[in-house]
Amino acid sequence: MDTSRILAEAVKQKASDIHIAVGRPVTYRVNGRMVMIDQTLVTPKDTEEYMRSITSEVHRAQLDRMGGVDFGFDLEQGVRFRVSCFKQRGVYGLVLRLLPKEFFTFETIGLSDKVIDLLSRPRGLILVTGPTGSGKSSTLAAMVNYINEKYDRHIITIEDPIEYRHEHKKSIVTQREVGTDVPSFSEAVIKSLRQDPDVLLIGEMRDLPTMEAAITAAETGHLVFATLHTTGAARTVDRVIDVFPAHQQPQIRTQLASTLIAVISQALLPKMDGSGRIAALEVLILTPAVANLIREGKTHQIISELQTGAKYGSHSLDSKLVDLYSRGVVSYDEALAKSYDPGLFIQMATQRDPSAKGGSKKPGLFVGR
């Protein structure tokens, strides 16, 4: 198949990703599963042709120099891919992610009213975390779109590459791409503070300078959204603190305790009815008690605050997974695999359904949605 047919097939199949690797047929990820639509093996010549059909000279130069390049690619109006081209074992490989045409609703994502209320805050730090492919970008895009539609703000997004395109609505939206518009995340954040921003979206806090800049921006009167590849609120807080040298960590704990608004950690699971995937969210909304735990370095106790903080809008990932399983939305095995604490998940699932322990959930035992 030529490139246009491969991309069109991804749209038709409602695939989330396309994998093109030498020695294997073109493979699509559909509802979390790898699917091949034919048995034609991809050759080294094929991957080079596919690469050249969607890359610019600048992209190819970076690919040759660095061994890989990431960028956004528009197939047609409203159809956009995030592309990663790379070298492996002396040949080219490609992975393309199909970005949804429209922003997800908060109801679809599973964000509560208490979380939505946080988006009106004038300052602070909101972290959206999870493994690669867990839907962090979609959640952030929905949040930015909500602010764009509801408030008159200057929103600056810093991404690598730009994924969702935001039009000016009630807000002004400036989107900067790392490697094209600005050399690094940290440089973009620092420079953005001179551009009269109200809201900053940082595509990824990859290093210490970016984390420093993000915390400083939140401290100085900006609402900052950022992502990390962590699972769970407590691990996220520890990850941020541990990046800093030991002598700075007490100060960072104090800064986080005063600037952090919420941590949203998410995972994507296939639905049992085969209709797609659903997000399971862990939500930690900062309360004085949680802020005190962060300040005193007792982040291991955050788990107990998650379990008792429902009135503030907080809940653990495992409790959400048990809820999805008990309603027949996801299988026992999938929920267990994504759980933060498998032992606790098994205990809670067994309390809800004594037949769950040690076995897969059968469809129809609970009324699913």
C-alpha positions, -999 to +999 in steps of 0.1 A: +000+000+000+011+036-006+012+060+023-022+076+016-039+042+017-022+033+049-034+065+066-069+063+051-072+027+064-062+039+099-090+064+099-114+037+086-104+012+113-105+039+140-070+030+149-050+049+175-016+041+160+001+028+129+033+007+132+055+003+101+084-020+107+106-040+083+098-077+081+062-073+093+029-062+077+017-027+084+001-030+118-027-009+134-035-005+171-073-008+174-088-006+209-054-014+223-049-045+202-024-049+173-043-057+141-028-066+106-051-061+076-030-081+052+001-103+052+024-083+029+057-078+047+072-043+047+107-041+031+135-016+038+127+002+006+091+005+016+099+022+049+123+046+032+096+055+007+070+060+034+094+081+054+102+104+024+065+108+015+057+126+048+089+143+059+104+176+049+141+182+042+145+196+077+130+165+092+152+142+071+183+161+081+174+157+118+166+120+112+201+115+097+218+136+124+199+124+155+186+090+144+150+101+150+125+129+145+090+137+158+065+160+141+028+166+133+014+157+100-020+168+084-035+143+061-065+164+052-088+190+070-094+177+105-073+146+102-039+149+119-012+125+129+017+127+153+047+110+136+078+094+150+104+084+123+135+066+135+164+043+126+167+008+140+191-019+129+202+002+099+167+007+085+138+031+090+108+026+112+077+047+117+050+050+143+021+074+136-006+083+161-040+094+148-052+124+167-090+127+173-107+153+151-126+168+179-119+175+216-132+150+240-159+161+265-152+160+302-180+134+306-162+111+280-129+115+298-145+111+333-136+144+348-158+154+377-173+189+383-148+194+412-119+189+387-136+212+361-139+239+388-101+239+391-098+253+356-110+287+367-081+291+392-059+321+383-027+303+393-012+270+403+001+237+388-020+208+375-002+176+365-016+150+341+003+118+343+003+083+330+023+060+307+027+066+270-006+062+252-028+067+282-046+098+268-028+126+286-027+148+255-064+144+249-072+153+285-050+184+284-065+194+250-100+192+265-090+214+294-074+240+272-104+240+249-127+245+279-107+275+290-105+288+255-143+287+251-152+301+286-126+326+296-107+355+281-071+344+286-038+342+268-030+305+265+005+294+255+011+257+247+046+243+244+047+209+227+069+185+209+053+182+184+021+202+184-008+177+185-042+194+188-046+227+170-065+253+190-082+282+172-087+315+189-121+316+206-127+336+237-090+333+245-059+340+224-040+307+219-003+307+210+012+273+202+050+268+201+067+237+189+100+226+204+127+223+177+108+245+153+097+276+172+119+273+202+149+252+211+137+236+244+108+233+268+126+252+296+136+280+272+100+282+259+086+284+295+111+311+306+105+332+274+067+328+277+067+347+310+075+379+289+045+372+266+017+381+291+004+346+295-024+335+318-023+298+311+007+276+301+006+241+288+039+222+290+038+191+268+063+173+290+084+181+320+115+162+308+143+177+329+152+198+359+153+232+341+118+226+327+105+216+362+121+246+378+106+269+351+071+253+355+070+257+393+083+293+390+056+301+365+029+286+388+043+306+417+043+339+399+006+339+390+000+316+361-021+285+357+003+258+345-006+223+330+022+198+325+026+160+320+049+134+334+053+097+326+044+085+361+016+065+376-001+076+408-002+109+426+023+099+453+048+087+427+043+119+407+051+141+436+082+120+445+094+121+409+093+159+408+111+162+441+137+135+433+148+153+401+163+181+422+196+179+441+192+169+478+200+203+491+171+218+470+145+192+479+132+209+511+126+241+492+109+222+463+086+204+488+075+238+501+070+252+466+050+222+455+029+223+487+019+259+479+015+257+440+002+222+432-035+222+426-041+186+415-026+155+400-046+135+375-031+101+368-048+080+341-047+047+323-066+035+292-084+001+291-103-017+264-140-020+270-155-054+273-181-048+246-153-040+221-166-005+214-133+013+222-113+022+253-121+041+285-099+061+308-096+052+345-085+083+365-068+088+398-075+123+410-057+140+439-070+175+447-047+194+471-061+200+505-042+215+535-037+180+548-021+168+515+000+200+512+013+193+547+023+158+538+042+171+508+059+198+529+070+172+555+082+146+530+054+121+540+042+114+504+037+077+512+007+088+533-010+104+503-027+071+494-047+072+526-058+108+517-069+096+483-091+070+499-108+095+523-109+126+501-140+119+481-158+150+493-130+171+478-131+152+445-101+129+451-102+092+445-076+064+438-069+047+406-077+013+421-111+024+434-120+037+399-108+004+383-130-016+407-159+007+398-154+001+361-150-036+366-180-040+389-202-022+363-191-046+336-173-019+316-138-036+317-126-071+324-111-082+358-078-091+341-075-057+323-083-038+355-059-058+376-031-053+351-036-015+353-039-013+391-015+007+412-017-018+441-028-053+428-033-066+463-056-037+473-074-040+440-081-077+445-093-070+481-117-042+469-129-062+439-136-092+461-156-071+485-178-058+456-180-092+439-169-124+458-166-143+426-139-119+413-110-133+432-086-152+410-108-152+379-119-131+349-151-111+350-178-126+329-200-103+309-235-098+323-228-103+360-232-066+365-252-041+344-227-022+323-233+010+306 
